[in-house]
């Protein structure tokens, strides 16, 4: 019985590792696609490579300063 449980656990760990590997590959592929799209868009606009801020308003301090 112990040997059967050990094999089942080993198979489960192998399946989980394969699934996590696939998930990492998918994330890596999405990041690469996003990066390539940004590079194409930057090349089309003629940007210098400096990224814009995400918001349209100037950055403000998060908290008011004490007097």
N, C-alpha and C positions, 0 to 999 in steps of 0.2 A: 504494500500500500504506500509506504513511504517513497519508494522509487517512482511510482506512478504520479504522486503529487509533485515530486521534484521535476519530473519531465513536463507536467502540465504547467508548472510555474515558469520553467525555463522557456517553454513555447510562448507563454503569455508575455514574458519580458521581451522575447524576440519580436513578437508582433507589435508591442508598444514602441520598441525602438524603431522599427521600420515605419510605423505611422508618424512618429515624431520627425524622422528623417524626411519623409515626404512633406510634412508641414513646413519644415525649415526650407526645403527646396522651393515650395510654392511662395513663401514669403520672399525669399531671395529673388525669385523670378519677377514678382510684382514690383519689388524695389528697383530692379534693373530696368524694367519697362517704364516705370515712372521717371527714373533718372534719364533714360533715353528720350522720353517725350519732353522733359524739361530742357534737355540739351537742344533738341530740334526746335523747340519754341524759342529758346534763347538765340539760336543761330538765325532764325527767321526775323527776330526783332533787332538783331545786331547788338545784343547786350554785351557788356564787358565781363560778365560772369558774376557780378555782385547781385545777390538775391534781394528781392524787395521784402519789406516787412509784411506780415499777413494782414495787418489792419491799415485802414486809411487815415487814422488819426495819429498825431504825434504821441510818443510814449510819455506817460505821466507817472510820477511816483505813486507807488501803491498805497502808502500811508501818509497822512499829513505829518509834517515835521512839528515837533514841539517848539514852542516859542523860546 
